[in-house]
């Protein structure tokens, strides 16, 4: 099985690494390195295409933007890279009709829209700058910082999770043009620093991981309104060191949810009550340093990207018995930051 890894490696080491997972032998093997001019910060797949959000690597502010690669027999063939004149993106999503791609600009706090044509990034439609700030003492909230974009399950809204202003901005997105819907946007507890949001399989609940507060918020979604029903920590209460929550994923069954913690360096495993939407903490498993991202494969394996340890780690998951175990199997990758599958 091929897995695609985004790397913040220095110099020529940055780019996309294609890694093979042998499920029988439980081995991870790096097969190929695809060099990119900028840092790939996040990647998604859609209809055998890998789309990439780039962080600008140029001191001249002429890089950044988005990229498109066709996946052919597991390999990557470049379709095109679209420079955004120094704009750096941290997340992206594709519209349901595959005509538009939307991106989160963390650094200037904006949500951008691009047109797709024959799986190429064709042109930029526009961008909306966010407003606001938060009380974080480490100055991560001196202005807006859009970290995550996605679609509500009914596709009524594009949402943008803003870490800097403690807000989830809801957008109408007709013909790729963005219009903020303040009536349905969600204000988060000040200082939380929301990072990524996912939904339950039936769309009734939303799960928001907060980087600064190190918590997961559970919202009930009814008539396009978000109501907070639970706020749980994703690090131990006795832990006094610095930690920043990162990735959030759910199994395909919807029975379990996991979060990665950078600082505490762990994967937190929760059981999901599908009726109430609430989470019950089961336990945490320690990882290498800086698990910025991870992904769940067939509800049986986790690939963890430990950015600060320059490696991937393989975990096994027995969902029936709720056993998440770290294996000794690893793969050296310079500063891995995103783990993507071709579903």
Secondary structure, DSSP 8 states (H G I E B T S, - for coil): -EEEEEE--SGGG-EEEEEEEETTTTEEEEEEEEE-SSEEEEEEEETTEEEEEEE---TTS---EEEEEEEETTEEEEEEEE--TT---SEEEE-TTSSEEEEEETTTTEEEEEEEETTEEEEEEEEEE-------TTSTTSS--EEEEEE-TTSS-EEEEETTTTEEEEEE-GGG--EE-TTT-EE--TT--EEEEEE-TTSSEEEEEETTTTEEEEEEEETTEEEEEEEEESS-TT--S--EEEEEEE-TTSSEEEEEEETTTEEEEEEE-TTT--EEEEEEEE-SS-EEEEEEETTTEEEEEEGGGTEEEEEEEETTTTEEEEEEEEEE-TTEEEEEE--
